[in-house]
Amino acid sequence: MKKIKYLILPLIALAAFSCIDEDNDELTGNAITGGLVSLDAEAIGYVVGNDGTYTISGSVYQGRVQTTNVDIYKSFTSGKKNSNEILLTSLPISNTTISENGTFEYSFKYEDLIEGLNVDGVDLPTSDSELTIGDFWTLRFASTTSEGNVNFNARTARVSVGTRFAGLYNVIEGVYWRIGVRRDDVEWPDEMLIESVDATTYRVVEYFGAFNGNEYYFQIDENDRITYPNLTPDGDPQTGNGQPLTTCEANPTDLTNVPCGTLSNLVIRDDVNGKDQLKMTFGYFTAGSGPREFYQVLEKKTE
């Protein structure tokens, strides 16, 4: 009998601990759930002087706890200064089943972005021409759930001030020559990101031709011609894969297998659909080896 008692006592203690654990689950028992927002795009390029309309869209996961409303809050940053944060819009989410996601979409213009915002007590300018390249708005998302809770999401969207040719581009064509041999076995990325530095200067993020881990700068003049400055905005020499940059103007004998002259380094504007194209020729030279030549055609994504 004593042995049976000794075995039963630990079981009772374990059962009691389990009951206490279920009743006082600090990790999940009192957690606020629901309202998770997924954005279709977290980066939106605002083009100065374009008088454009922009759209933010996404969806909310609908489980046992439903999201009934999504509030979008806006704030503005210029340099190291931040504005106040206020409500941009409130979007009701229609009833859905647990197997469906609730979607939302909101279109806005410059006037919507600046209304009610100020930096150090000064309202944002009524003309976007007074903005600085690199300024941006941050959009934050708060979900109201069927349980009455309001949850702010960790993910935000950024509306960045840039110029017309900043944005995400599809790679339509990419050609690479290595020491006089065309290398069609080298795969180009599907997309490239181009950012505005100032009114005429752009930065290609991540890729130099087909090779990642690079960045370089180019400029577009008033005649839609593309050139490549010798120095970066920080004053460092431009390079590709760590080697000296070559261009049609400065190094024509190193770029004989790719288009130069009037055939490349130009912009083809699409004022109807917004699918501007950039035709670009450039390269680099490896001492003791020879030239690498690149030609690419990029088309701006509109969705």
Contacts in CASP RR format, 6 or more apart in sequence:
PFRMAT RR
TARGET T0000
AUTHOR 0000-0000-0000
METHOD contacts of the structure
MODEL  1
MKKIKYLILPLIALAAFSCIDEDNDELTGNAITGGLVSLDAEAIGYVVGN
DGTYTISGSVYQGRVQTTNVDIYKSFTSGKKNSNEILLTSLPISNTTISE
NGTFEYSFKYEDLIEGLNVDGVDLPTSDSELTIGDFWTLRFASTTSEGNV
NFNARTARVSVGTRFAGLYNVIEGVYWRIGVRRDDVEWPDEMLIESVDAT
TYRVVEYFGAFNGNEYYFQIDENDRITYPNLTPDGDPQTGNGQPLTTCEA
NPTDLTNVPCGTLSNLVIRDDVNGKDQLKMTFGYFTAGSGPREFYQVLEK
KTE
32 145 0 8 1.000
32 147 0 8 1.000
32 149 0 8 1.000
32 151 0 8 1.000
33 64 0 8 1.000
33 65 0 8 1.000
33 145 0 8 1.000
34 61 0 8 1.000
34 63 0 8 1.000
34 65 0 8 1.000
34 66 0 8 1.000
34 67 0 8 1.000
34 143 0 8 1.000
34 145 0 8 1.000
34 149 0 8 1.000
34 151 0 8 1.000
35 60 0 8 1.000
35 61 0 8 1.000
35 65 0 8 1.000
35 67 0 8 1.000
35 143 0 8 1.000
35 145 0 8 1.000
35 151 0 8 1.000
35 153 0 8 1.000
36 60 0 8 1.000
36 61 0 8 1.000
36 143 0 8 1.000
36 153 0 8 1.000
37 58 0 8 1.000
37 59 0 8 1.000
37 60 0 8 1.000
37 70 0 8 1.000
37 141 0 8 1.000
37 143 0 8 1.000
37 153 0 8 1.000
37 155 0 8 1.000
38 58 0 8 1.000
38 59 0 8 1.000
38 60 0 8 1.000
38 61 0 8 1.000
38 101 0 8 1.000
38 155 0 8 1.000
39 56 0 8 1.000
39 57 0 8 1.000
39 58 0 8 1.000
39 141 0 8 1.000
39 155 0 8 1.000
39 157 0 8 1.000
40 56 0 8 1.000
40 57 0 8 1.000
40 58 0 8 1.000
41 56 0 8 1.000
41 57 0 8 1.000
41 157 0 8 1.000
42 155 0 8 1.000
42 156 0 8 1.000
42 157 0 8 1.000
42 158 0 8 1.000
43 157 0 8 1.000
43 158 0 8 1.000
43 160 0 8 1.000
44 54 0 8 1.000
44 56 0 8 1.000
44 157 0 8 1.000
44 158 0 8 1.000
44 159 0 8 1.000
44 160 0 8 1.000
45 54 0 8 1.000
45 159 0 8 1.000
45 160 0 8 1.000
45 161 0 8 1.000
45 162 0 8 1.000
45 166 0 8 1.000
45 167 0 8 1.000
46 54 0 8 1.000
46 110 0 8 1.000
46 113 0 8 1.000
46 128 0 8 1.000
46 137 0 8 1.000
46 159 0 8 1.000
46 160 0 8 1.000
46 161 0 8 1.000
46 162 0 8 1.000
47 162 0 8 1.000
47 163 0 8 1.000
47 164 0 8 1.000
47 166 0 8 1.000
48 128 0 8 1.000
48 129 0 8 1.000
48 131 0 8 1.000
48 133 0 8 1.000
48 161 0 8 1.000
48 162 0 8 1.000
48 163 0 8 1.000
49 128 0 8 1.000
49 129 0 8 1.000
50 164 0 8 1.000
51 109 0 8 1.000
51 110 0 8 1.000
52 109 0 8 1.000
52 110 0 8 1.000
53 107 0 8 1.000
53 108 0 8 1.000
53 109 0 8 1.000
54 107 0 8 1.000
54 108 0 8 1.000
54 109 0 8 1.000
54 159 0 8 1.000
55 105 0 8 1.000
55 106 0 8 1.000
55 107 0 8 1.000
55 108 0 8 1.000
56 72 0 8 1.000
56 105 0 8 1.000
56 106 0 8 1.000
56 108 0 8 1.000
56 139 0 8 1.000
56 157 0 8 1.000
57 103 0 8 1.000
57 104 0 8 1.000
57 105 0 8 1.000
57 106 0 8 1.000
58 103 0 8 1.000
58 104 0 8 1.000
58 105 0 8 1.000
59 101 0 8 1.000
59 102 0 8 1.000
59 103 0 8 1.000
59 104 0 8 1.000
60 67 0 8 1.000
60 70 0 8 1.000
60 93 0 8 1.000
60 101 0 8 1.000
60 102 0 8 1.000
60 103 0 8 1.000
60 104 0 8 1.000
60 143 0 8 1.000
61 67 0 8 1.000
61 101 0 8 1.000
62 96 0 8 1.000
62 97 0 8 1.000
62 98 0 8 1.000
62 100 0 8 1.000
62 101 0 8 1.000
62 102 0 8 1.000
63 98 0 8 1.000
64 98 0 8 1.000
65 145 0 8 1.000
65 146 0 8 1.000
65 147 0 8 1.000
66 93 0 8 1.000
66 95 0 8 1.000
66 96 0 8 1.000
66 145 0 8 1.000
66 146 0 8 1.000
67 93 0 8 1.000
67 102 0 8 1.000
67 143 0 8 1.000
67 144 0 8 1.000
67 145 0 8 1.000
67 146 0 8 1.000
68 92 0 8 1.000
68 93 0 8 1.000
68 144 0 8 1.000
68 145 0 8 1.000
68 146 0 8 1.000
69 90 0 8 1.000
69 91 0 8 1.000
69 92 0 8 1.000
69 93 0 8 1.000
69 143 0 8 1.000
69 144 0 8 1.000
70 90 0 8 1.000
70 91 0 8 1.000
70 93 0 8 1.000
70 104 0 8 1.000
70 141 0 8 1.000
70 142 0 8 1.000
70 143 0 8 1.000
70 144 0 8 1.000
71 87 0 8 1.000
71 89 0 8 1.000
71 90 0 8 1.000
71 91 0 8 1.000
71 141 0 8 1.000
71 142 0 8 1.000
71 143 0 8 1.000
71 144 0 8 1.000
71 150 0 8 1.000
72 87 0 8 1.000
72 88 0 8 1.000
72 89 0 8 1.000
72 90 0 8 1.000
72 91 0 8 1.000
72 106 0 8 1.000
72 139 0 8 1.000
72 140 0 8 1.000
72 141 0 8 1.000
73 85 0 8 1.000
73 86 0 8 1.000
73 87 0 8 1.000
73 88 0 8 1.000
73 139 0 8 1.000
73 140 0 8 1.000
73 141 0 8 1.000
73 142 0 8 1.000
74 85 0 8 1.000
74 86 0 8 1.000
74 87 0 8 1.000
74 88 0 8 1.000
74 113 0 8 1.000
74 117 0 8 1.000
74 137 0 8 1.000
74 138 0 8 1.000
74 139 0 8 1.000
74 140 0 8 1.000
75 82 0 8 1.000
75 83 0 8 1.000
75 84 0 8 1.000
75 85 0 8 1.000
75 86 0 8 1.000
75 117 0 8 1.000
75 137 0 8 1.000
75 138 0 8 1.000
75 140 0 8 1.000
76 82 0 8 1.000
76 83 0 8 1.000
76 113 0 8 1.000
76 114 0 8 1.000
76 117 0 8 1.000
76 119 0 8 1.000
76 124 0 8 1.000
76 135 0 8 1.000
76 136 0 8 1.000
76 137 0 8 1.000
76 138 0 8 1.000
77 83 0 8 1.000
77 135 0 8 1.000
77 136 0 8 1.000
77 137 0 8 1.000
77 138 0 8 1.000
78 119 0 8 1.000
78 131 0 8 1.000
78 132 0 8 1.000
78 135 0 8 1.000
79 132 0 8 1.000
79 134 0 8 1.000
79 135 0 8 1.000
81 119 0 8 1.000
81 120 0 8 1.000
82 119 0 8 1.000
83 117 0 8 1.000
83 118 0 8 1.000
83 119 0 8 1.000
83 124 0 8 1.000
84 116 0 8 1.000
84 117 0 8 1.000
84 118 0 8 1.000
85 140 0 8 1.000
86 116 0 8 1.000
86 117 0 8 1.000
88 106 0 8 1.000
88 108 0 8 1.000
88 112 0 8 1.000
88 113 0 8 1.000
88 139 0 8 1.000
89 106 0 8 1.000
89 108 0 8 1.000
91 104 0 8 1.000
91 106 0 8 1.000
93 102 0 8 1.000
93 103 0 8 1.000
93 104 0 8 1.000
94 102 0 8 1.000
96 102 0 8 1.000
110 128 0 8 1.000
113 124 0 8 1.000
113 137 0 8 1.000
113 159 0 8 1.000
114 123 0 8 1.000
114 124 0 8 1.000
114 125 0 8 1.000
114 126 0 8 1.000
116 123 0 8 1.000
117 123 0 8 1.000
117 124 0 8 1.000
118 124 0 8 1.000
125 131 0 8 1.000
128 161 0 8 1.000
131 161 0 8 1.000
132 161 0 8 1.000
133 161 0 8 1.000
133 162 0 8 1.000
133 163 0 8 1.000
133 196 0 8 1.000
133 197 0 8 1.000
133 198 0 8 1.000
133 199 0 8 1.000
134 160 0 8 1.000
134 161 0 8 1.000
134 162 0 8 1.000
134 196 0 8 1.000
135 160 0 8 1.000
135 161 0 8 1.000
136 158 0 8 1.000
136 159 0 8 1.000
136 160 0 8 1.000
136 161 0 8 1.000
137 158 0 8 1.000
137 159 0 8 1.000
138 156 0 8 1.000
138 157 0 8 1.000
138 158 0 8 1.000
138 159 0 8 1.000
139 156 0 8 1.000
139 157 0 8 1.000
139 158 0 8 1.000
139 159 0 8 1.000
140 152 0 8 1.000
140 153 0 8 1.000
140 156 0 8 1.000
141 152 0 8 1.000
141 153 0 8 1.000
141 155 0 8 1.000
141 156 0 8 1.000
141 157 0 8 1.000
142 150 0 8 1.000
142 151 0 8 1.000
142 152 0 8 1.000
142 153 0 8 1.000
143 150 0 8 1.000
143 151 0 8 1.000
143 153 0 8 1.000
144 150 0 8 1.000
145 151 0 8 1.000
160 166 0 8 1.000
160 195 0 8 1.000
160 196 0 8 1.000
161 196 0 8 1.000
162 195 0 8 1.000
162 196 0 8 1.000
163 196 0 8 1.000
163 199 0 8 1.000
163 200 0 8 1.000
163 202 0 8 1.000
164 276 0 8 1.000
165 194 0 8 1.000
165 196 0 8 1.000
165 202 0 8 1.000
165 220 0 8 1.000
165 267 0 8 1.000
165 276 0 8 1.000
165 278 0 8 1.000
165 300 0 8 1.000
166 194 0 8 1.000
166 195 0 8 1.000
166 196 0 8 1.000
166 202 0 8 1.000
167 193 0 8 1.000
167 194 0 8 1.000
167 195 0 8 1.000
167 300 0 8 1.000
167 301 0 8 1.000
168 191 0 8 1.000
168 192 0 8 1.000
168 193 0 8 1.000
168 194 0 8 1.000
168 300 0 8 1.000
168 301 0 8 1.000
169 191 0 8 1.000
169 192 0 8 1.000
169 193 0 8 1.000
169 194 0 8 1.000
169 278 0 8 1.000
169 298 0 8 1.000
169 299 0 8 1.000
169 300 0 8 1.000
169 301 0 8 1.000
170 190 0 8 1.000
170 191 0 8 1.000
170 298 0 8 1.000
170 299 0 8 1.000
170 300 0 8 1.000
170 301 0 8 1.000
171 188 0 8 1.000
171 189 0 8 1.000
171 190 0 8 1.000
171 191 0 8 1.000
171 192 0 8 1.000
171 296 0 8 1.000
171 297 0 8 1.000
171 298 0 8 1.000
172 277 0 8 1.000
172 297 0 8 1.000
172 298 0 8 1.000
172 299 0 8 1.000
173 295 0 8 1.000
173 296 0 8 1.000
173 297 0 8 1.000
174 188 0 8 1.000
174 209 0 8 1.000
174 210 0 8 1.000
174 294 0 8 1.000
174 295 0 8 1.000
174 296 0 8 1.000
174 297 0 8 1.000
175 182 0 8 1.000
175 258 0 8 1.000
175 293 0 8 1.000
175 294 0 8 1.000
175 295 0 8 1.000
175 296 0 8 1.000
176 182 0 8 1.000
176 183 0 8 1.000
176 184 0 8 1.000
176 186 0 8 1.000
176 188 0 8 1.000
176 209 0 8 1.000
176 210 0 8 1.000
176 292 0 8 1.000
176 293 0 8 1.000
176 294 0 8 1.000
177 183 0 8 1.000
177 257 0 8 1.000
177 258 0 8 1.000
177 291 0 8 1.000
177 292 0 8 1.000
177 293 0 8 1.000
177 294 0 8 1.000
178 292 0 8 1.000
179 289 0 8 1.000
179 290 0 8 1.000
179 291 0 8 1.000
179 292 0 8 1.000
180 257 0 8 1.000
180 291 0 8 1.000
180 293 0 8 1.000
182 257 0 8 1.000
186 210 0 8 1.000
187 210 0 8 1.000
188 209 0 8 1.000
188 210 0 8 1.000
188 296 0 8 1.000
189 206 0 8 1.000
189 207 0 8 1.000
189 210 0 8 1.000
189 212 0 8 1.000
191 301 0 8 1.000
192 204 0 8 1.000
192 205 0 8 1.000
192 206 0 8 1.000
192 207 0 8 1.000
192 298 0 8 1.000
193 204 0 8 1.000
193 205 0 8 1.000
193 206 0 8 1.000
194 202 0 8 1.000
194 203 0 8 1.000
194 204 0 8 1.000
194 205 0 8 1.000
194 278 0 8 1.000
194 298 0 8 1.000
195 202 0 8 1.000
195 203 0 8 1.000
195 205 0 8 1.000
196 202 0 8 1.000
196 203 0 8 1.000
197 203 0 8 1.000
197 217 0 8 1.000
197 233 0 8 1.000
200 219 0 8 1.000
200 220 0 8 1.000
200 221 0 8 1.000
201 217 0 8 1.000
201 218 0 8 1.000
201 219 0 8 1.000
201 229 0 8 1.000
201 233 0 8 1.000
202 217 0 8 1.000
202 218 0 8 1.000
202 219 0 8 1.000
202 220 0 8 1.000
203 215 0 8 1.000
203 216 0 8 1.000
203 217 0 8 1.000
204 214 0 8 1.000
204 215 0 8 1.000
204 216 0 8 1.000
204 217 0 8 1.000
204 218 0 8 1.000
205 215 0 8 1.000
206 212 0 8 1.000
206 213 0 8 1.000
206 214 0 8 1.000
206 215 0 8 1.000
207 213 0 8 1.000
207 214 0 8 1.000
208 214 0 8 1.000
208 215 0 8 1.000
208 216 0 8 1.000
208 240 0 8 1.000
208 241 0 8 1.000
208 284 0 8 1.000
208 294 0 8 1.000
209 294 0 8 1.000
209 296 0 8 1.000
210 294 0 8 1.000
211 240 0 8 1.000
211 241 0 8 1.000
214 240 0 8 1.000
214 241 0 8 1.000
214 242 0 8 1.000
216 228 0 8 1.000
216 238 0 8 1.000
216 239 0 8 1.000
216 240 0 8 1.000
216 245 0 8 1.000
216 282 0 8 1.000
217 228 0 8 1.000
217 229 0 8 1.000
217 232 0 8 1.000
217 233 0 8 1.000
217 238 0 8 1.000
218 226 0 8 1.000
218 227 0 8 1.000
218 228 0 8 1.000
218 229 0 8 1.000
218 280 0 8 1.000
219 226 0 8 1.000
219 227 0 8 1.000
219 228 0 8 1.000
219 229 0 8 1.000
220 226 0 8 1.000
220 267 0 8 1.000
221 227 0 8 1.000
224 266 0 8 1.000
224 267 0 8 1.000
224 268 0 8 1.000
224 269 0 8 1.000
225 265 0 8 1.000
225 266 0 8 1.000
225 267 0 8 1.000
226 265 0 8 1.000
226 266 0 8 1.000
226 267 0 8 1.000
226 278 0 8 1.000
226 279 0 8 1.000
226 280 0 8 1.000
227 247 0 8 1.000
227 249 0 8 1.000
227 265 0 8 1.000
228 238 0 8 1.000
228 245 0 8 1.000
228 247 0 8 1.000
228 282 0 8 1.000
229 238 0 8 1.000
230 237 0 8 1.000
230 238 0 8 1.000
230 245 0 8 1.000
230 250 0 8 1.000
231 237 0 8 1.000
231 238 0 8 1.000
232 238 0 8 1.000
237 244 0 8 1.000
237 245 0 8 1.000
238 245 0 8 1.000
239 245 0 8 1.000
239 284 0 8 1.000
240 283 0 8 1.000
240 284 0 8 1.000
241 284 0 8 1.000
241 292 0 8 1.000
242 284 0 8 1.000
243 284 0 8 1.000
243 285 0 8 1.000
243 286 0 8 1.000
243 287 0 8 1.000
243 292 0 8 1.000
244 284 0 8 1.000
244 285 0 8 1.000
245 282 0 8 1.000
245 283 0 8 1.000
245 284 0 8 1.000
246 254 0 8 1.000
246 255 0 8 1.000
246 282 0 8 1.000
246 283 0 8 1.000
246 284 0 8 1.000
246 285 0 8 1.000
246 291 0 8 1.000
246 293 0 8 1.000
247 255 0 8 1.000
247 281 0 8 1.000
247 282 0 8 1.000
247 283 0 8 1.000
248 255 0 8 1.000
248 260 0 8 1.000
248 261 0 8 1.000
248 264 0 8 1.000
248 265 0 8 1.000
248 281 0 8 1.000
248 282 0 8 1.000
251 285 0 8 1.000
251 291 0 8 1.000
252 260 0 8 1.000
254 283 0 8 1.000
254 285 0 8 1.000
254 290 0 8 1.000
254 291 0 8 1.000
254 293 0 8 1.000
255 281 0 8 1.000
255 282 0 8 1.000
255 283 0 8 1.000
255 291 0 8 1.000
255 293 0 8 1.000
256 293 0 8 1.000
257 293 0 8 1.000
258 264 0 8 1.000
258 281 0 8 1.000
258 293 0 8 1.000
258 294 0 8 1.000
258 295 0 8 1.000
259 279 0 8 1.000
259 281 0 8 1.000
259 295 0 8 1.000
260 281 0 8 1.000
263 279 0 8 1.000
264 279 0 8 1.000
264 280 0 8 1.000
264 281 0 8 1.000
264 295 0 8 1.000
265 279 0 8 1.000
265 280 0 8 1.000
265 281 0 8 1.000
266 279 0 8 1.000
267 276 0 8 1.000
267 277 0 8 1.000
267 278 0 8 1.000
267 279 0 8 1.000
268 276 0 8 1.000
268 277 0 8 1.000
268 278 0 8 1.000
268 279 0 8 1.000
269 276 0 8 1.000
270 276 0 8 1.000
270 277 0 8 1.000
270 300 0 8 1.000
273 302 0 8 1.000
274 300 0 8 1.000
274 302 0 8 1.000
275 299 0 8 1.000
275 300 0 8 1.000
275 302 0 8 1.000
276 299 0 8 1.000
276 300 0 8 1.000
277 297 0 8 1.000
277 298 0 8 1.000
277 299 0 8 1.000
277 300 0 8 1.000
278 296 0 8 1.000
278 297 0 8 1.000
278 298 0 8 1.000
279 295 0 8 1.000
279 296 0 8 1.000
279 297 0 8 1.000
280 294 0 8 1.000
280 295 0 8 1.000
280 296 0 8 1.000
280 297 0 8 1.000
280 298 0 8 1.000
281 293 0 8 1.000
281 294 0 8 1.000
281 295 0 8 1.000
282 294 0 8 1.000
283 291 0 8 1.000
283 292 0 8 1.000
283 293 0 8 1.000
283 294 0 8 1.000
284 291 0 8 1.000
284 292 0 8 1.000
285 291 0 8 1.000
285 292 0 8 1.000
286 292 0 8 1.000
END
